[in-house]
């Protein structure tokens, strides 16, 4: 199954080559797959040629990973590598760096090992909790005749906003940086105006926000650390280490908090439950006066 990758046009006209590197895993060993001309005639960019910004790997698979770098013919130097990309969607509830900052991983697990464990743990969390983990919707409204663009998800200090939609029965997805910005600290998004590549909102529409509460981030992180430490204990005599005991307590603490939180919410959330697409989706009645000052700082 072939895989097509793409990149943005270089900022420098002297870029003449694009080096494409490939690996079988995100943190695996990357090797040069191909060097392709950056322009249609292989020369520096002029008005007579066009940039080439795509490449198709005929031997690629859904889990193949790629990163690129540019060659500048004027300096005879390569740029830094791009971030790795793949066609597989990667929305994880915690990161490899999070795990490395929580427990000692040096000489025990590779980044690939950690990433695979996060994936296994997150799969189970999504089975338990539903997908998305949390979502809210709100009516678009006006304040003093001005259509409001700032929307609160119902809690502060969230881990991440995953997806945002707007519309009525048929909704359109809008994207981070292009059409909205996020304030994770105060649990808000702001839909950008059309002049800034955003969208036109009116009071006949709704805004839906799918997001990850910070407590699910902690659940994923601590469960991943626990699972990794259990592997170590199982291969070193089977006795529970102090390190694992501490992590088990952290998992228990988060699970208890989550259980209490869900129990309190259920009775009020069911009023706006959508029986078809209602998994973890509730209505939030916005207070736009508060949104204006609560979200004054902390935008990503």
C-alpha positions, 0 to 999 in steps of 0.5 A: 500500500503506497503512502504519499507524504507532503511538505510546505514550500521552502522559504529559500529559493536556493533549496534544490533537493529534498532528502526523505528518510523512512523508519518502520516506527516513530522512534526507530532508525531512520535511513535515507529513502530518496533524494528528490529535486525540490523544483520541477527542473531540478534547479533553484527556484525561479519564475520558470519552474515550480516547487515539488512538495509531495512524494509517494513511497510505493512500498510504504505502509500505514505505519511507515514513518517519514521525516525530511530535510532540505539541501541548500545549494548556496550554503551546501548545507542541509536543514534540520530534520522535520518532525516525523509524520505518518498516515496513522493518526496519533492522539495519545493521552500522554507522551513518551517524554511524560513517562521519562520525566515520571520514572527512570527509563534509562537502560530499561525501555526504548522510546519505542517500547514506551510508545507502544505501552502508551498505545496499549493503555490508551486503547483500554482507556478509550474502551472504558470511557468512550471516544472522544473522552469528553465533548461539549457543545454550545449554541453560538450567541451574541453579547451586545450584538457581537457574535461571540468566538470564545467558548469554555469546555466546562473545566480548567487545566485541560490536557488537550483539545482534539477536534472542533466543529461548527454548524447545525445538523451538518457540522464542519471541522475547523483546525488548530491555528488555521481556524481556532486557538486554544487556552488549555490553562482555562479550558477555552477555545477562540474561533478566529475571525475570517480575516485571520483564516477563521470562519463566519459564525452566526447564532443559528450554529453550534460549536462542538469541542472534543477535548481531553481532561487532565485527569485522563492524561494522568490516568494514562501516564500512571497506568503506563508507568505501572505497566512498564514497572510490572514488566521489570518486576516480573523479570527480576524475581516477581517481587513488587518493588517500592517504585511499583508500589508508589505507582500503584498508589498513584493509579488508585488515587486517579481512578478514585478521583475519576470515579467520584467525578463521573458519579457527580456529573451523570445526573445533570449530564443526561438532560442533554444526552444525544442517544445516537452520538451522545457518548461523553457529549454534553451541553454547556451554557456559556457565560460570555461575560466571564469568558472575556476575562477568564480567557484573557491570558494563557493562550497557547 
